[in-house]
Amino acid sequence: MYSNTPFGHGLTFNGFAKNLKLETILDCRVHSNGTLLFLVKWRNDGNRVRQIESSLLRTYSPQMLMDFYEKKMVDYHS
């Protein structure tokens, strides 16, 4: 099921499955297969920056995702 996704290739990390709390969304990028990935930091995960698929953020942290997009829009237009 996940074999053809960035998660299936070991490129992303699902902190939600490990009961970690999302600290911040830093940036986003598009994987070569077209999947939207976000660079995030998790609380209690050291200073690591990890990638997570957009579908997980939409499911588990939609408000933080909306805040990230809103900030990007304001930064872009200023």
Gaussian input, Z-matrix of N, CA and C with variables (Angstrom, degrees):
# hf/3-21g

backbone

0 1
 N
 C     1     B1
 C     2     B2     1     A1
 N     3     B3     2     A2     1     D1
 C     4     B4     3     A3     2     D2
 C     5     B5     4     A4     3     D3
 N     6     B6     5     A5     4     D4
 C     7     B7     6     A6     5     D5
 C     8     B8     7     A7     6     D6
 N     9     B9     8     A8     7     D7
 C    10    B10     9     A9     8     D8
 C    11    B11    10    A10     9     D9
 N    12    B12    11    A11    10    D10
 C    13    B13    12    A12    11    D11
 C    14    B14    13    A13    12    D12
 N    15    B15    14    A14    13    D13
 C    16    B16    15    A15    14    D14
 C    17    B17    16    A16    15    D15
 N    18    B18    17    A17    16    D16
 C    19    B19    18    A18    17    D17
 C    20    B20    19    A19    18    D18
 N    21    B21    20    A20    19    D19
 C    22    B22    21    A21    20    D20
 C    23    B23    22    A22    21    D21
 N    24    B24    23    A23    22    D22
 C    25    B25    24    A24    23    D23
 C    26    B26    25    A25    24    D24
 N    27    B27    26    A26    25    D25
 C    28    B28    27    A27    26    D26
 C    29    B29    28    A28    27    D27
 N    30    B30    29    A29    28    D28
 C    31    B31    30    A30    29    D29
 C    32    B32    31    A31    30    D30
 N    33    B33    32    A32    31    D31
 C    34    B34    33    A33    32    D32
 C    35    B35    34    A34    33    D33
 N    36    B36    35    A35    34    D34
 C    37    B37    36    A36    35    D35
 C    38    B38    37    A37    36    D36
 N    39    B39    38    A38    37    D37
 C    40    B40    39    A39    38    D38
 C    41    B41    40    A40    39    D39
 N    42    B42    41    A41    40    D40
 C    43    B43    42    A42    41    D41
 C    44    B44    43    A43    42    D42
 N    45    B45    44    A44    43    D43
 C    46    B46    45    A45    44    D44
 C    47    B47    46    A46    45    D45
 N    48    B48    47    A47    46    D46
 C    49    B49    48    A48    47    D47
 C    50    B50    49    A49    48    D48
 N    51    B51    50    A50    49    D49
 C    52    B52    51    A51    50    D50
 C    53    B53    52    A52    51    D51
 N    54    B54    53    A53    52    D52
 C    55    B55    54    A54    53    D53
 C    56    B56    55    A55    54    D54
 N    57    B57    56    A56    55    D55
 C    58    B58    57    A57    56    D56
 C    59    B59    58    A58    57    D57
 N    60    B60    59    A59    58    D58
 C    61    B61    60    A60    59    D59
 C    62    B62    61    A61    60    D60
 N    63    B63    62    A62    61    D61
 C    64    B64    63    A63    62    D62
 C    65    B65    64    A64    63    D63
 N    66    B66    65    A65    64    D64
 C    67    B67    66    A66    65    D65
 C    68    B68    67    A67    66    D66
 N    69    B69    68    A68    67    D67
 C    70    B70    69    A69    68    D68
 C    71    B71    70    A70    69    D69
 N    72    B72    71    A71    70    D70
 C    73    B73    72    A72    71    D71
 C    74    B74    73    A73    72    D72
 N    75    B75    74    A74    73    D73
 C    76    B76    75    A75    74    D74
 C    77    B77    76    A76    75    D75
 N    78    B78    77    A77    76    D76
 C    79    B79    78    A78    77    D77
 C    80    B80    79    A79    78    D78
 N    81    B81    80    A80    79    D79
 C    82    B82    81    A81    80    D80
 C    83    B83    82    A82    81    D81
 N    84    B84    83    A83    82    D82
 C    85    B85    84    A84    83    D83
 C    86    B86    85    A85    84    D84
 N    87    B87    86    A86    85    D85
 C    88    B88    87    A87    86    D86
 C    89    B89    88    A88    87    D87
 N    90    B90    89    A89    88    D88
 C    91    B91    90    A90    89    D89
 C    92    B92    91    A91    90    D90
 N    93    B93    92    A92    91    D91
 C    94    B94    93    A93    92    D92
 C    95    B95    94    A94    93    D93
 N    96    B96    95    A95    94    D94
 C    97    B97    96    A96    95    D95
 C    98    B98    97    A97    96    D96
 N    99    B99    98    A98    97    D97
 C   100   B100    99    A99    98    D98
 C   101   B101   100   A100    99    D99
 N   102   B102   101   A101   100   D100
 C   103   B103   102   A102   101   D101
 C   104   B104   103   A103   102   D102
 N   105   B105   104   A104   103   D103
 C   106   B106   105   A105   104   D104
 C   107   B107   106   A106   105   D105
 N   108   B108   107   A107   106   D106
 C   109   B109   108   A108   107   D107
 C   110   B110   109   A109   108   D108
 N   111   B111   110   A110   109   D109
 C   112   B112   111   A111   110   D110
 C   113   B113   112   A112   111   D111
 N   114   B114   113   A113   112   D112
 C   115   B115   114   A114   113   D113
 C   116   B116   115   A115   114   D114
 N   117   B117   116   A116   115   D115
 C   118   B118   117   A117   116   D116
 C   119   B119   118   A118   117   D117
 N   120   B120   119   A119   118   D118
 C   121   B121   120   A120   119   D119
 C   122   B122   121   A121   120   D120
 N   123   B123   122   A122   121   D121
 C   124   B124   123   A123   122   D122
 C   125   B125   124   A124   123   D123
 N   126   B126   125   A125   124   D124
 C   127   B127   126   A126   125   D125
 C   128   B128   127   A127   126   D126
 N   129   B129   128   A128   127   D127
 C   130   B130   129   A129   128   D128
 C   131   B131   130   A130   129   D129
 N   132   B132   131   A131   130   D130
 C   133   B133   132   A132   131   D131
 C   134   B134   133   A133   132   D132
 N   135   B135   134   A134   133   D133
 C   136   B136   135   A135   134   D134
 C   137   B137   136   A136   135   D135
 N   138   B138   137   A137   136   D136
 C   139   B139   138   A138   137   D137
 C   140   B140   139   A139   138   D138
 N   141   B141   140   A140   139   D139
 C   142   B142   141   A141   140   D140
 C   143   B143   142   A142   141   D141
 N   144   B144   143   A143   142   D142
 C   145   B145   144   A144   143   D143
 C   146   B146   145   A145   144   D144
 N   147   B147   146   A146   145   D145
 C   148   B148   147   A147   146   D146
 C   149   B149   148   A148   147   D147
 N   150   B150   149   A149   148   D148
 C   151   B151   150   A150   149   D149
 C   152   B152   151   A151   150   D150
 N   153   B153   152   A152   151   D151
 C   154   B154   153   A153   152   D152
 C   155   B155   154   A154   153   D153
 N   156   B156   155   A155   154   D154
 C   157   B157   156   A156   155   D155
 C   158   B158   157   A157   156   D156
 N   159   B159   158   A158   157   D157
 C   160   B160   159   A159   158   D158
 C   161   B161   160   A160   159   D159
 N   162   B162   161   A161   160   D160
 C   163   B163   162   A162   161   D161
 C   164   B164   163   A163   162   D162
 N   165   B165   164   A164   163   D163
 C   166   B166   165   A165   164   D164
 C   167   B167   166   A166   165   D165
 N   168   B168   167   A167   166   D166
 C   169   B169   168   A168   167   D167
 C   170   B170   169   A169   168   D168
 N   171   B171   170   A170   169   D169
 C   172   B172   171   A171   170   D170
 C   173   B173   172   A172   171   D171
 N   174   B174   173   A173   172   D172
 C   175   B175   174   A174   173   D173
 C   176   B176   175   A175   174   D174
 N   177   B177   176   A176   175   D175
 C   178   B178   177   A177   176   D176
 C   179   B179   178   A178   177   D177
 N   180   B180   179   A179   178   D178
 C   181   B181   180   A180   179   D179
 C   182   B182   181   A181   180   D180
 N   183   B183   182   A182   181   D181
 C   184   B184   183   A183   182   D182
 C   185   B185   184   A184   183   D183
 N   186   B186   185   A185   184   D184
 C   187   B187   186   A186   185   D185
 C   188   B188   187   A187   186   D186
 N   189   B189   188   A188   187   D187
 C   190   B190   189   A189   188   D188
 C   191   B191   190   A190   189   D189
 N   192   B192   191   A191   190   D190
 C   193   B193   192   A192   191   D191
 C   194   B194   193   A193   192   D192
 N   195   B195   194   A194   193   D193
 C   196   B196   195   A195   194   D194
 C   197   B197   196   A196   195   D195
 N   198   B198   197   A197   196   D196
 C   199   B199   198   A198   197   D197
 C   200   B200   199   A199   198   D198
 N   201   B201   200   A200   199   D199
 C   202   B202   201   A201   200   D200
 C   203   B203   202   A202   201   D201
 N   204   B204   203   A203   202   D202
 C   205   B205   204   A204   203   D203
 C   206   B206   205   A205   204   D204
 N   207   B207   206   A206   205   D205
 C   208   B208   207   A207   206   D206
 C   209   B209   208   A208   207   D207
 N   210   B210   209   A209   208   D208
 C   211   B211   210   A210   209   D209
 C   212   B212   211   A211   210   D210
 N   213   B213   212   A212   211   D211
 C   214   B214   213   A213   212   D212
 C   215   B215   214   A214   213   D213
 N   216   B216   215   A215   214   D214
 C   217   B217   216   A216   215   D215
 C   218   B218   217   A217   216   D216
 N   219   B219   218   A218   217   D217
 C   220   B220   219   A219   218   D218
 C   221   B221   220   A220   219   D219
 N   222   B222   221   A221   220   D220
 C   223   B223   222   A222   221   D221
 C   224   B224   223   A223   222   D222
 N   225   B225   224   A224   223   D223
 C   226   B226   225   A225   224   D224
 C   227   B227   226   A226   225   D225
 N   228   B228   227   A227   226   D226
 C   229   B229   228   A228   227   D227
 C   230   B230   229   A229   228   D228
 N   231   B231   230   A230   229   D229
 C   232   B232   231   A231   230   D230
 C   233   B233   232   A232   231   D231

   B1=1.4481
   B2=1.5265
   B3=1.3355
   B4=1.4557
   B5=1.5257
   B6=1.3118
   B7=1.4666
   B8=1.5162
   B9=1.3280
   B10=1.4477
   B11=1.5260
   B12=1.3262
   B13=1.4562
   B14=1.5252
   B15=1.3412
   B16=1.4628
   B17=1.5297
   B18=1.3390
   B19=1.4628
   B20=1.5319
   B21=1.3158
   B22=1.4560
   B23=1.5209
   B24=1.3227
   B25=1.4662
   B26=1.5272
   B27=1.3298
   B28=1.4611
   B29=1.5156
   B30=1.3304
   B31=1.4589
   B32=1.5242
   B33=1.3236
   B34=1.4656
   B35=1.5236
   B36=1.3233
   B37=1.4591
   B38=1.5176
   B39=1.3371
   B40=1.4576
   B41=1.5208
   B42=1.3168
   B43=1.4567
   B44=1.5141
   B45=1.3336
   B46=1.4698
   B47=1.5236
   B48=1.3340
   B49=1.4685
   B50=1.5238
   B51=1.3312
   B52=1.4634
   B53=1.5330
   B54=1.3336
   B55=1.4731
   B56=1.5176
   B57=1.3286
   B58=1.4528
   B59=1.5194
   B60=1.3118
   B61=1.4647
   B62=1.5217
   B63=1.3165
   B64=1.4553
   B65=1.5302
   B66=1.3247
   B67=1.4641
   B68=1.5229
   B69=1.3296
   B70=1.4583
   B71=1.5265
   B72=1.3215
   B73=1.4621
   B74=1.5189
   B75=1.3213
   B76=1.4545
   B77=1.5242
   B78=1.3273
   B79=1.4561
   B80=1.5186
   B81=1.3218
   B82=1.4611
   B83=1.5126
   B84=1.3298
   B85=1.4600
   B86=1.5224
   B87=1.3004
   B88=1.4632
   B89=1.5248
   B90=1.3353
   B91=1.4672
   B92=1.5265
   B93=1.3160
   B94=1.4665
   B95=1.5275
   B96=1.3507
   B97=1.4651
   B98=1.5284
   B99=1.3390
   B100=1.4579
   B101=1.5184
   B102=1.3243
   B103=1.4564
   B104=1.5270
   B105=1.3313
   B106=1.4547
   B107=1.5257
   B108=1.3276
   B109=1.4626
   B110=1.5224
   B111=1.3238
   B112=1.4575
   B113=1.5135
   B114=1.3219
   B115=1.4521
   B116=1.5223
   B117=1.3183
   B118=1.4646
   B119=1.5276
   B120=1.3226
   B121=1.4627
   B122=1.5231
   B123=1.3162
   B124=1.4573
   B125=1.5243
   B126=1.3185
   B127=1.4632
   B128=1.5231
   B129=1.3081
   B130=1.4720
   B131=1.5285
   B132=1.3295
   B133=1.4649
   B134=1.5275
   B135=1.3163
   B136=1.4587
   B137=1.5164
   B138=1.2973
   B139=1.4677
   B140=1.5215
   B141=1.3195
   B142=1.4663
   B143=1.5289
   B144=1.3023
   B145=1.4628
   B146=1.5128
   B147=1.3197
   B148=1.4678
   B149=1.5252
   B150=1.3234
   B151=1.4608
   B152=1.5229
   B153=1.3348
   B154=1.4616
   B155=1.5264
   B156=1.3096
   B157=1.4561
   B158=1.5306
   B159=1.3047
   B160=1.4649
   B161=1.5282
   B162=1.3215
   B163=1.4679
   B164=1.5265
   B165=1.3354
   B166=1.4590
   B167=1.5192
   B168=1.3252
   B169=1.4653
   B170=1.5230
   B171=1.3299
   B172=1.4712
   B173=1.5227
   B174=1.3195
   B175=1.4605
   B176=1.5173
   B177=1.3355
   B178=1.4568
   B179=1.5171
   B180=1.3246
   B181=1.4653
   B182=1.5292
   B183=1.3301
   B184=1.4705
   B185=1.5326
   B186=1.3244
   B187=1.4628
   B188=1.5229
   B189=1.3209
   B190=1.4590
   B191=1.5276
   B192=1.3093
   B193=1.4624
   B194=1.5293
   B195=1.3255
   B196=1.4716
   B197=1.5259
   B198=1.3322
   B199=1.4627
   B200=1.5232
   B201=1.3306
   B202=1.4591
   B203=1.5344
   B204=1.3366
   B205=1.4625
   B206=1.5230
   B207=1.3149
   B208=1.4587
   B209=1.5305
   B210=1.3141
   B211=1.4646
   B212=1.5298
   B213=1.3250
   B214=1.4723
   B215=1.5354
   B216=1.3359
   B217=1.4551
   B218=1.5263
   B219=1.3281
   B220=1.4662
   B221=1.5226
   B222=1.3403
   B223=1.4622
   B224=1.5218
   B225=1.3335
   B226=1.4662
   B227=1.5248
   B228=1.3256
   B229=1.4637
   B230=1.5169
   B231=1.3093
   B232=1.4757
   B233=1.5055
   A1=111.39
   A2=118.49
   A3=121.93
   A4=113.06
   A5=118.27
   A6=120.97
   A7=113.35
   A8=119.12
   A9=121.26
   A10=112.42
   A11=118.48
   A12=122.84
   A13=109.36
   A14=117.82
   A15=119.43
   A16=112.07
   A17=117.34
   A18=120.49
   A19=110.14
   A20=116.59
   A21=121.34
   A22=113.39
   A23=116.10
   A24=120.87
   A25=112.02
   A26=117.69
   A27=121.46
   A28=113.87
   A29=117.78
   A30=121.13
   A31=113.21
   A32=117.10
   A33=119.84
   A34=109.72
   A35=115.09
   A36=122.45
   A37=107.75
   A38=117.18
   A39=121.50
   A40=109.47
   A41=116.54
   A42=121.45
   A43=112.72
   A44=117.26
   A45=120.50
   A46=110.10
   A47=117.36
   A48=121.64
   A49=111.47
   A50=116.85
   A51=121.57
   A52=111.33
   A53=116.36
   A54=123.61
   A55=113.27
   A56=117.54
   A57=121.14
   A58=109.24
   A59=116.01
   A60=121.90
   A61=108.27
   A62=115.43
   A63=121.01
   A64=108.84
   A65=115.85
   A66=120.27
   A67=110.75
   A68=116.03
   A69=119.49
   A70=111.00
   A71=115.04
   A72=122.28
   A73=106.08
   A74=116.86
   A75=121.30
   A76=113.64
   A77=116.92
   A78=120.44
   A79=108.92
   A80=116.57
   A81=120.82
   A82=109.53
   A83=115.30
   A84=122.10
   A85=108.61
   A86=116.04
   A87=121.67
   A88=108.67
   A89=116.05
   A90=122.33
   A91=108.31
   A92=117.44
   A93=121.51
   A94=113.18
   A95=117.82
   A96=119.54
   A97=112.01
   A98=117.64
   A99=121.91
   A100=114.86
   A101=118.27
   A102=121.85
   A103=109.78
   A104=116.24
   A105=121.53
   A106=109.03
   A107=116.11
   A108=122.49
   A109=109.26
   A110=115.61
   A111=121.31
   A112=109.97
   A113=116.47
   A114=122.79
   A115=106.89
   A116=116.58
   A117=120.93
   A118=110.70
   A119=114.43
   A120=121.83
   A121=106.87
   A122=115.23
   A123=122.42
   A124=109.54
   A125=117.13
   A126=120.23
   A127=108.69
   A128=116.61
   A129=123.58
   A130=112.73
   A131=117.24
   A132=121.51
   A133=110.40
   A134=116.39
   A135=120.00
   A136=111.28
   A137=116.57
   A138=121.77
   A139=112.25
   A140=116.64
   A141=120.15
   A142=111.77
   A143=114.66
   A144=122.08
   A145=105.81
   A146=115.98
   A147=120.30
   A148=110.37
   A149=114.88
   A150=121.06
   A151=109.88
   A152=114.85
   A153=120.63
   A154=107.89
   A155=116.11
   A156=120.45
   A157=110.87
   A158=115.71
   A159=121.32
   A160=112.59
   A161=117.70
   A162=120.11
   A163=111.24
   A164=117.61
   A165=120.26
   A166=111.30
   A167=117.32
   A168=119.56
   A169=111.26
   A170=116.80
   A171=119.36
   A172=111.55
   A173=117.00
   A174=121.58
   A175=112.39
   A176=117.30
   A177=121.16
   A178=115.63
   A179=117.67
   A180=119.62
   A181=111.28
   A182=117.04
   A183=119.04
   A184=113.38
   A185=118.16
   A186=119.14
   A187=111.67
   A188=117.26
   A189=119.84
   A190=110.43
   A191=117.07
   A192=121.09
   A193=110.49
   A194=116.90
   A195=120.08
   A196=111.03
   A197=117.00
   A198=120.84
   A199=111.03
   A200=116.81
   A201=121.26
   A202=110.27
   A203=117.06
   A204=120.44
   A205=111.21
   A206=116.60
   A207=120.36
   A208=110.70
   A209=116.67
   A210=121.00
   A211=110.10
   A212=117.58
   A213=121.35
   A214=111.05
   A215=115.65
   A216=120.22
   A217=111.02
   A218=116.64
   A219=120.43
   A220=110.11
   A221=117.64
   A222=121.07
   A223=111.51
   A224=116.00
   A225=120.97
   A226=110.98
   A227=116.41
   A228=120.52
   A229=113.27
   A230=118.44
   A231=118.33
   A232=111.74
   D1=-46.98
   D2=-177.84
   D3=-96.06
   D4=0.94
   D5=-171.37
   D6=-62.12
   D7=-26.68
   D8=-177.52
   D9=-101.47
   D10=18.53
   D11=180.00
   D12=-113.00
   D13=163.39
   D14=174.81
   D15=-57.74
   D16=-34.95
   D17=177.60
   D18=-63.50
   D19=-42.83
   D20=179.18
   D21=-64.20
   D22=-26.31
   D23=177.96
   D24=-90.85
   D25=3.62
   D26=178.57
   D27=77.07
   D28=20.33
   D29=-177.80
   D30=-91.50
   D31=-16.60
   D32=-178.02
   D33=-122.41
   D34=166.71
   D35=-176.05
   D36=-133.59
   D37=126.99
   D38=178.75
   D39=-101.25
   D40=90.58
   D41=178.42
   D42=-66.68
   D43=-25.85
   D44=178.34
   D45=-60.81
   D46=-37.02
   D47=179.72
   D48=-68.50
   D49=-20.07
   D50=178.90
   D51=-102.19
   D52=13.99
   D53=-179.98
   D54=59.97
   D55=29.94
   D56=173.72
   D57=-85.18
   D58=153.18
   D59=177.41
   D60=-99.93
   D61=136.24
   D62=178.97
   D63=-71.08
   D64=128.66
   D65=179.73
   D66=-91.59
   D67=-52.54
   D68=-178.98
   D69=-159.00
   D70=152.96
   D71=172.35
   D72=-100.96
   D73=123.18
   D74=-174.24
   D75=-94.51
   D76=-41.94
   D77=-175.39
   D78=-166.24
   D79=175.42
   D80=175.98
   D81=-137.94
   D82=158.22
   D83=178.28
   D84=-154.70
   D85=164.95
   D86=179.74
   D87=-107.14
   D88=126.50
   D89=176.60
   D90=-70.68
   D91=159.82
   D92=-178.01
   D93=-59.85
   D94=-22.70
   D95=178.16
   D96=-89.85
   D97=3.98
   D98=177.39
   D99=96.08
   D100=-3.40
   D101=179.53
   D102=-74.27
   D103=133.17
   D104=177.07
   D105=-81.35
   D106=123.87
   D107=-179.41
   D108=-117.75
   D109=147.14
   D110=177.89
   D111=-117.51
   D112=142.06
   D113=173.11
   D114=-91.17
   D115=122.36
   D116=-174.48
   D117=-133.58
   D118=162.09
   D119=171.02
   D120=-119.55
   D121=138.59
   D122=178.67
   D123=-106.64
   D124=145.73
   D125=172.95
   D126=-67.47
   D127=145.35
   D128=178.78
   D129=60.60
   D130=29.91
   D131=177.22
   D132=-124.14
   D133=25.60
   D134=-178.94
   D135=68.54
   D136=-154.02
   D137=-179.67
   D138=-96.94
   D139=18.68
   D140=-177.34
   D141=-71.22
   D142=140.54
   D143=170.93
   D144=-105.74
   D145=125.91
   D146=-176.10
   D147=-123.53
   D148=158.17
   D149=175.84
   D150=-96.58
   D151=143.39
   D152=175.54
   D153=-140.96
   D154=146.55
   D155=-179.64
   D156=-74.48
   D157=146.76
   D158=-177.09
   D159=-60.50
   D160=-32.54
   D161=-178.71
   D162=-61.63
   D163=-35.23
   D164=178.50
   D165=-70.75
   D166=-39.24
   D167=177.71
   D168=-66.08
   D169=-40.46
   D170=178.10
   D171=-62.07
   D172=-33.09
   D173=-178.60
   D174=-79.78
   D175=-48.24
   D176=-170.08
   D177=-99.31
   D178=-20.43
   D179=-177.20
   D180=-145.65
   D181=57.39
   D182=-175.20
   D183=-64.63
   D184=-34.70
   D185=-178.86
   D186=-67.12
   D187=-41.71
   D188=178.43
   D189=-65.87
   D190=-35.15
   D191=177.46
   D192=-65.72
   D193=-43.40
   D194=177.35
   D195=-63.27
   D196=-40.55
   D197=177.79
   D198=-62.04
   D199=-39.67
   D200=178.33
   D201=-61.91
   D202=-48.51
   D203=-179.96
   D204=-63.16
   D205=-39.67
   D206=179.39
   D207=-62.25
   D208=-44.32
   D209=178.72
   D210=-63.29
   D211=-41.65
   D212=178.80
   D213=-60.74
   D214=-40.57
   D215=179.76
   D216=-65.87
   D217=-43.55
   D218=179.41
   D219=-64.44
   D220=-44.42
   D221=178.98
   D222=-62.04
   D223=-38.20
   D224=-177.78
   D225=-66.46
   D226=-37.56
   D227=-175.43
   D228=-92.45
   D229=4.72
   D230=179.05
   D231=-110.81

